[in-house]
Amino acid sequence: MRQTARTDRRNVKEIMPLTHCLPGVRDQQVINEMPCARWGFCTNGSLLEIWRVDKFRPMDIMKRCTVTELTDWWHFWVESALESGLIGAQMSGEALRGTVVVFDLKGFGAKHLHSRMLRILISLLGIGESKYPEGIHRVFILNAPTIFSGTWTAIKPVLNAR
């Protein structure tokens, strides 16, 4: 079975500028707070997105961004991923498959267990799963510490089983 989400340069094509889905001013404020980036495309055309939890600061996000801003940003982020996925599918000549998401949980700890932020993240994941079920192709979780199991118990019911 072929690996679809390798982060080495052999299987990732450079991503082109996403000028067709530029964020608004409020979205840009949230983007500056989020520890995520789009790295390019996998060989099957799926967009590759990496979230680095060690850069995630829930308290700072809660101070600088409203729930409405986070929700608006999330819609922008997911919709722009779908648009980018179309580009990847065209470049690879394969069917649109959704985004490959890698969560690197290195550094995950008690500071990430901010209860209000967890409720917001669960809500955002629920939006993604209900409005954009085709948005995710695969999810990989790296470096998950033992403390993450409780968080996973809260998040798992929101996710689509496929």
Backbone hydrogen bonds, N-H to C=O, Kabsch-Sander energy under -0.5 kcal/mol:
donor,donor_aa,acceptor,acceptor_aa,energy
11,N,8,D,-1.2
12,V,8,D,-0.5
13,K,11,N,-0.5
13,K,41,F,-2.5
19,T,17,P,-1.2
21,C,18,L,-1.6
22,L,19,T,-0.7
28,Q,24,G,-2.4
29,Q,25,V,-1.6
30,V,26,R,-1.6
31,I,27,D,-2.8
32,N,28,Q,-2.0
33,E,30,V,-1.6
34,M,30,V,-1.1
34,M,31,I,-0.7
36,C,34,M,-0.9
37,A,50,I,-1.8
39,W,37,A,-0.5
39,W,48,L,-2.8
40,G,48,L,-0.8
41,F,13,K,-1.8
42,C,46,S,-3.0
45,G,42,C,-2.2
48,L,40,G,-2.9
49,E,47,L,-0.6
49,E,100,V,-2.7
50,I,37,A,-2.7
51,W,102,V,-3.1
52,R,35,P,-3.0
52,R,50,I,-0.5
53,V,51,W,-0.8
53,V,104,D,-2.2
55,K,52,R,-1.8
56,F,53,V,-1.7
61,I,57,R,-2.3
62,M,58,P,-2.6
63,K,59,M,-1.6
64,R,60,D,-1.9
65,C,61,I,-2.4
70,L,66,T,-2.2
71,T,67,V,-2.6
72,D,68,T,-2.8
73,W,69,E,-2.6
74,W,70,L,-2.4
75,H,71,T,-2.1
76,F,72,D,-2.2
77,W,73,W,-3.3
78,V,74,W,-2.6
79,E,75,H,-2.6
80,S,76,F,-2.7
81,A,77,W,-1.6
82,L,78,V,-2.0
83,E,79,E,-2.2
84,S,80,S,-2.4
85,G,81,A,-2.4
86,L,82,L,-1.4
87,I,83,E,-1.3
88,G,84,S,-2.4
89,A,85,G,-2.6
90,Q,86,L,-2.2
91,M,87,I,-2.6
92,S,88,G,-2.2
93,G,89,A,-1.8
94,E,89,A,-0.8
99,T,135,G,-3.0
100,V,47,L,-3.3
101,V,99,T,-0.7
101,V,138,R,-2.7
102,V,49,E,-2.8
103,F,101,V,-0.5
103,F,140,F,-3.0
104,D,51,W,-3.0
104,D,102,V,-0.7
105,L,103,F,-0.9
105,L,142,L,-2.8
108,F,105,L,-2.5
112,H,109,G,-1.9
113,L,110,A,-1.8
115,S,113,L,-0.5
118,L,114,H,-2.6
119,R,115,S,-2.1
120,I,116,R,-2.0
121,L,117,M,-2.9
122,I,118,L,-2.5
123,S,119,R,-2.0
124,L,120,I,-2.7
125,L,121,L,-2.7
126,G,122,I,-2.0
127,I,123,S,-2.0
128,G,124,L,-2.4
129,E,125,L,-2.5
130,S,126,G,-2.3
131,K,127,I,-3.0
132,Y,127,I,-0.6
132,Y,128,G,-1.7
135,G,132,Y,-2.2
136,I,133,P,-0.5
137,H,99,T,-3.1
138,R,99,T,-1.2
140,F,101,V,-2.8
142,L,103,F,-3.0
142,L,140,F,-0.5
148,F,145,P,-1.5
149,S,146,T,-1.7
150,G,147,I,-0.7
151,T,147,I,-0.7
152,W,148,F,-2.8
153,T,149,S,-1.7
154,A,150,G,-1.1
155,I,151,T,-1.9
156,K,152,W,-2.9
158,V,155,I,-1.8
159,L,155,I,-0.7
159,L,156,K,-1.1
